Amino acid sequence: MEEFKKKVISGSINPRWPKPRVVKWLELGAIPAIVGMWIPDWAGQYIHKISGTDYLFPPSLAFPPLVVYIGAIILWKACLEGVKDMGWHYNGVKISGTLAVLFAGLSVIAHFFIQPGLNVAFAVTILCIGLAAFFATGFFWFTIAKVAEISTETRTEVTKYVVLILNISALALGAATVLSILTGSGIWPMLLRLTVATFTVAFLFCRYAVYCYKTQKSIGAAFVKPPEEQFWV
């Protein structure tokens, strides 16, 4: 099999962040992204708000999951710099991240139209939160996929598929949650909890991918595919 050497590029492309800085931002963003799924318990507060019962925190502190959104923005910036100009993976990070921000913003707007009882505004809010989480995990997936492509370690490749399966599963659970809200089914709180739990596990595997990226030694040694303006500094 032909072996592709690292491509040398002079002056035409601005270098991306060095690996230690990318890792630092990924680790920083992962904290609010993961912890914010549960603290404050925004899903539980929605459940209690729609049912008309009191809960521990004032609604303004938890609706929508703003802590998660802050972490996702930090992660997006790190992913953009980590795979800057690296072909279709970089484009995927840009598009997926843009959609995540868009749906996160729409969830904030939709939230203010929620009234006690099951309604369309609540279903739209949950739908937008779910899509924001899906595309946020998505831009992380593109980054993991690029690292898996230009490294020789199988653990990153396996993690890529695990994140993909979990992300699709969480999206399916989110869709079931929205449908149960619209149809008035009483199982939507359980489905919402399962959705949050599945997205949390997906984010945890993304965090494990950061560990794989931080500790691997093969990036830059060789490419498994011809490098298209690919380099690592």
N, C-alpha and C positions, 0 to 999 in steps of 0.2 A: 504494500500500500504506500502510495506516495506521501511523503511527509512534508507538511507546509511549515515553513519557518516564519518567525515573527516578522511582520512587515514594518519597514522603517519609513516614517513619513516626516518630512521636514517643513514646518512652517505653515502648511495649508489648513490645518485643523487645530483649533484651540484644545489643549489637553484637558481631559476630564479630571475630576478630583482624584487625588491619590487614594489608594485602597484604604489606608487607615482612617482617612477623613470620611469616606463613604460608610465604612463600618460604624464609625462614631455616630453619624446621623441616623443610620438604620437602627442602631440600638436605642438612640434617644427617642425616635418616633414610635418604636414598638411599645414603649411603656404606656403612653396614653391610649394608643390604638387598642391594646389588649385589655388594660385595666378599665378603660372607659366603657367597655361592653357591659360591665357589671357594677362599677362604682362611678357615679350613682346609678342605681338600678332603673334605668330609663324604661325598660320593658315592663317591669313590675309597676312602675308609676302609670304607664299607659293603661295597664290592665285595671288598676284601681280607679283611674280617672274615668274610664268608659263605664265601669260598673257603678260609679257614683259613691265610692267609699273613700275614707281618708287614708293617707299613707304617710310614711315617715318624713319624706322631703317635700318641700313646696314644688309644684310642677315646673316652675321656671328654672329650677336647678338641674332638671334631668331631661327635659323635652326640647328638642330631639337630642341624640347622643353627641353633643358638641365636643366632648373630650375626645371621643373617637375621631371626629373630623380633624381636630388639631393634630393628632398623631399621624393621621393619614396624609396630611399636607406635608409634614416633615419627611415621611417615608417617600412620598412622590418626588420631592426635591432630591433626596438621596439616590433614588432609582434613576432619575433623569441624568444625574451627573455620573452615576456608575456605569451606565451603558450608552453614554453620549455618542451619537453618530454611528452606533453599531447596528446598522441595517434595519431590518423589519422589526426587530425586538425594540429598538429605540422608538420607532413609530408607534408600536403597540403600547409602550409605556405612556407616550404623549396622549394618544387617543383615549386609552382606558382611564388615565388620570383625569383628563378633561371631563369625561362622562361622570366619573365619581364625584367631582366637584359640582357639576351641574345638578345631579340628583340629590346631593347633600343640600344644596341651596333650595331646591324645590321642596324637600322635606321640611325645612324650616318654615317656608311660606305656608305649606299645607297645614302645618301644625296649628296655626292660628285660626283655622276654620273648623277645628274639631269642637263638637258639642257633646254633652253627656249622652250616652247611648251609642249604638253602632250606627255609623254613617259612612258615606262615600269619602268625606274628607279624611277620616281616620284611615280608611283602606288605602287612599292615595299616599298618606304620610308613611305608612308601613311599607308600601310598595317602593317609594323613593328611598327610604332608609335601606331596604334590602338591595336595591340596585346600586346604591352608593357603596355598600359593603362589597358587593359582587365585583364592581369595577375597580375598587381599591385593592382587593385581593388580586384582581386581574393584572394590574400594572406591576404588582410584586411578582406575579407568576411570569410575566415576560422577562423580568430581570433574572429570576431564578433560571429560566430556560436559557438565557444567554450565558450565564455562568456555567451551566451544565454543558453547553456546546463547546466552550473554549477551555474546559478543564477535562481531566481524565478520571475524575473520581465519580464512582457510581452513586454515592449517597446523595449528591445533588440532583442527579437524574431521577432517582427514586422519589425524592422529595417533591420534585416538579410534578410528577404524576399524582402524588398524594394530595397536594394542594389543589390541583385541577379537579380531582374527583370530589373533594370536600366542598370546593367552591360551587360546583354545579349542584351538589346535593343541597347545600344551604339555599341556593336560589330556588330550587324546587320546593323546599319547605316554606320559603317565603311566599311563593306563589300560592301554595295551599293555604297559608295564613290569610292572605288577601281574599281569596275566594270564600273562605269560611266566614270572614267578617262581612262580606257583601251578602252572603246568603243567610246570615243570622245564626250560624252554627255555634254551639257553645264550646267547641273544641279549639277555637282560635287562640285562647291564652296558652294552651299547651303547645300548639304549633309555633307560636311566637317564641316561646322559651326554647324549643328545639332548634329553631332557626338561629337564635342568638348563640346557643351552645355550639352549633356546627360551625358558624362563622368564627367563633372564638378558637376552636380547635384548628381551623384552617390558618388563622393568624399565628397560632402557636407553631405550626409547622413552617410558616414563613419565617418566624423567629429562629427556628432551627436551621433554616437555610442560610440565615445571616451567620450563624455559628460555623456552618460548613464553609462559607465564603471566607470567613475570617481566618480559619485554621488550615485551609488547603494551600498547597504549595505548587500546583501545576499550572495555574493561569500564566500565560505568557511564554510557557515552554514550547508549546506546539498547538496547532489548531487541528480539530478533527474535520473541519471543512475549510475551503479556501477563504482566507480573510478578506473581507470587503471593507477596506478602510478601518480595520480593527486593530487596536493596540491598547495596551494597558500601561499606565504610568504609576 
